[in-house]
Amino acid sequence: MVVPARRVALLGGGFSTDEDGLLDDWLLNHARSLRPKVCFVPTASGDAPVYIDQFLSAFTSRDCQPSVLSLFRRELDDEALRAFLLSQDVVYVGGGNTANLLAVWRAHGVDRLLREACSRGTLLCGISAGANCWAEGSHTDSFGPLTFLQDGLSLLPGSVCPHYDSEPGRRTSFREAVAHGMLRAGWALEDGVGALFTDGRLEEAVTLRPEARLYWVQADETHGVTEESLSCRLLKGAT
């Protein structure tokens, strides 16, 4: 029996922030189906209608089968929810509040179902909170000020920090959390970057901007950090 690879993609952009759609096209090219089922999970935004409309507008025209999982107005019982999530080729999680996202998922058992889907080959991905959630820990503004969160789904080893170059204080705060052991070593994404991991290992990094980078940040022996800048392939059509 062949065991499917566990795949997770971190996105520093996509339909909600970029007009060109290149990161979303890159993502769909890694789906296991030629016409993949793509489920958008907007829990972190409280199932914001505008966000859902953005997703449907962006993906209905693509060669895929888009759907939305709403948990604030849940319509599926436990059996139907499991069948629905396990049938998806891609689960795409939106941005918002990481702590609230994880709490709602756990209340509905979605965390367990996503782990099962991942083990069966579903590609899990997301932007901002939707990138944070897959790691062991993350850097977040879920509680107001920038801080750390240590209870992610642990489908990606280490920690994640989104918006590394675009939000004031992100870089310094994440580095401090890693240096002092509040977060494990992890991945910091600048906006415009996409990173695909297979069984916890980086497989590919791409970017919409030539200057954008993915970083591996880890503590050093002097209670500081080392920051390794990883080159990213510029997506065709990006400027």
C-alpha positions in Angstrom: 0.0 0.0 0.0 1.4 3.4 -1.0 1.1 6.0 1.7 0.3 9.5 0.3 2.8 12.3 1.0 1.6 14.9 3.5 1.6 18.2 1.7 1.2 21.7 3.1 1.6 25.0 1.3 2.1 28.4 2.9 0.9 31.4 0.9 2.0 35.0 1.1 -0.7 36.0 -1.3 -3.5 34.7 -3.4 -6.9 35.7 -4.5 -7.6 38.0 -1.6 -4.5 40.2 -2.1 -3.2 39.7 -5.7 -4.8 40.6 -9.0 -2.7 38.3 -11.2 -3.8 35.0 -9.6 -0.3 33.5 -10.1 0.1 32.0 -6.7 -3.3 30.4 -6.9 -2.5 28.9 -10.3 0.8 27.6 -8.9 -1.1 26.0 -6.0 -3.7 24.3 -8.3 -0.9 22.9 -10.4 0.2 20.9 -7.3 -3.3 19.4 -6.7 -3.6 15.6 -7.2 -6.4 16.0 -9.7 -6.6 17.7 -13.1 -9.9 19.3 -12.0 -9.5 19.5 -8.3 -12.1 20.0 -5.6 -11.0 23.1 -3.7 -12.7 23.9 -0.4 -12.3 27.4 1.1 -12.4 27.5 4.9 -13.0 31.1 6.0 -13.3 30.4 9.8 -10.5 32.8 10.8 -12.6 35.7 9.4 -15.8 34.6 11.0 -17.0 33.3 7.6 -17.0 36.9 6.3 -19.4 37.0 3.2 -17.2 39.4 1.3 -14.2 37.0 1.7 -16.3 34.0 0.5 -17.5 36.0 -2.5 -13.9 36.8 -3.4 -12.9 33.2 -3.3 -15.9 32.1 -5.4 -15.3 34.9 -7.9 -11.6 33.9 -8.3 -12.1 30.1 -8.4 -15.3 29.6 -10.3 -13.6 30.6 -13.5 -10.7 28.2 -12.9 -10.6 24.6 -13.9 -11.6 23.3 -10.5 -14.6 22.5 -8.3 -14.8 25.3 -5.7 -16.8 25.0 -2.4 -17.0 26.7 0.9 -17.1 25.2 4.4 -19.0 27.4 6.8 -18.8 26.6 10.5 -20.6 29.6 12.0 -23.7 28.5 10.2 -22.9 24.8 10.1 -25.2 22.7 7.9 -23.4 19.3 7.9 -23.6 16.7 10.6 -20.5 14.9 11.7 -20.7 12.1 9.2 -21.4 14.5 6.3 -18.6 16.9 7.4 -16.1 14.1 7.4 -17.1 12.8 4.0 -17.0 16.4 2.6 -13.5 17.2 3.9 -12.0 13.9 2.9 -13.3 14.3 -0.6 -11.4 17.5 -1.2 -8.2 17.7 -3.2 -7.3 21.1 -1.8 -8.3 22.8 1.5 -7.6 26.5 1.3 -7.8 28.4 4.6 -8.3 32.1 4.7 -6.7 34.8 6.9 -8.0 36.4 10.1 -7.6 35.4 13.7 -5.4 32.2 14.2 -6.4 31.6 17.8 -10.1 31.8 17.0 -9.7 29.6 14.0 -8.1 26.8 16.0 -10.6 27.1 18.8 -13.6 26.8 16.4 -12.0 23.9 14.5 -11.4 22.0 17.7 -15.0 22.6 18.9 -16.3 21.0 15.6 -13.7 18.3 15.3 -12.3 19.9 12.1 -8.7 19.7 13.3 -8.9 15.9 13.5 -10.6 15.7 10.1 -7.9 17.9 8.5 -5.2 15.7 9.9 -7.0 12.7 8.4 -7.4 14.4 5.0 -3.7 15.4 5.0 -2.7 11.7 5.6 -4.9 10.7 2.6 -3.2 13.2 0.2 -5.3 16.3 0.5 -3.1 19.5 -0.1 -3.6 21.8 2.8 -2.8 25.5 2.3 -3.6 29.0 3.3 -2.6 32.6 3.8 -1.8 34.4 7.1 -3.8 32.6 9.8 -4.4 30.0 7.1 -0.6 29.5 7.0 0.0 29.7 10.7 -2.5 27.0 11.6 -0.6 24.0 10.1 2.7 24.5 12.1 3.5 23.6 15.7 3.5 27.3 16.6 3.1 30.6 15.0 3.6 34.3 15.2 0.3 36.1 15.5 -1.7 39.3 16.3 -4.7 37.1 17.4 -4.6 38.7 20.9 -3.9 42.3 19.7 -0.2 42.9 20.2 2.2 40.7 18.2 3.0 37.5 20.2 3.4 33.8 19.8 0.9 30.9 19.7 2.2 27.4 20.6 -0.8 25.1 19.8 -1.1 24.7 16.0 -2.0 21.5 14.3 1.7 20.4 14.1 1.3 19.1 10.5 4.4 21.2 9.6 7.3 20.9 12.1 8.5 24.1 13.7 6.9 27.6 13.5 5.5 30.0 10.9 5.6 33.8 10.7 3.6 35.5 7.9 3.9 39.1 6.7 7.6 39.1 7.6 8.4 42.2 5.5 5.1 44.1 5.4 3.8 44.5 9.0 5.8 46.7 11.5 7.4 44.7 14.3 6.8 41.2 12.8 10.5 40.5 12.0 11.8 41.7 15.4 9.1 40.0 17.4 9.4 36.7 15.7 13.1 36.6 16.0 12.8 37.4 19.7 10.3 34.5 20.2 12.6 32.1 18.5 15.7 33.3 20.3 14.1 32.9 23.7 12.6 29.5 23.0 8.9 30.7 22.9 8.7 29.3 19.4 10.7 26.6 17.7 12.8 27.4 14.7 10.6 28.1 11.7 9.7 29.6 8.4 9.2 33.3 7.8 7.4 34.4 4.7 7.5 37.7 3.0 4.4 38.8 1.1 4.3 37.3 -2.4 6.0 34.1 -1.5 4.6 30.5 -1.8 6.2 27.5 -0.1 5.3 23.9 -0.6 6.3 21.2 2.0 6.2 17.5 1.5 6.3 15.4 4.6 7.7 18.4 6.5 10.5 19.2 4.0 10.6 22.2 1.8 10.0 21.1 -1.8 9.6 24.4 -3.7 9.5 28.1 -3.0 8.2 30.6 -5.5 7.5 34.3 -5.5 5.6 37.1 -7.3 8.4 39.6 -6.6 12.1 39.1 -7.4 13.1 40.6 -4.0 10.8 38.6 -1.8 12.3 35.8 0.2 11.5 32.8 2.4 13.6 32.6 5.6 14.6 29.8 8.0 15.0 31.3 11.4 16.6 29.4 14.3 18.1 30.2 17.7 21.9 30.3 18.0 24.2 29.7 21.0 24.3 33.4 22.0 20.6 33.7 22.6 20.1 35.4 19.2 19.0 33.9 15.9 20.4 33.0 12.5 18.3 33.8 9.6 18.9 31.9 6.4 17.5 33.5 3.2 16.2 31.0 0.7 15.9 31.9 -2.9 12.5 31.6 -4.6 11.7 30.9 -8.2 10.0 33.8 -9.9 6.7 32.7 -11.2 6.2 33.1 -15.0 4.2 36.2 -15.7 5.3 37.9 -12.4 6.8 41.4 -12.6 
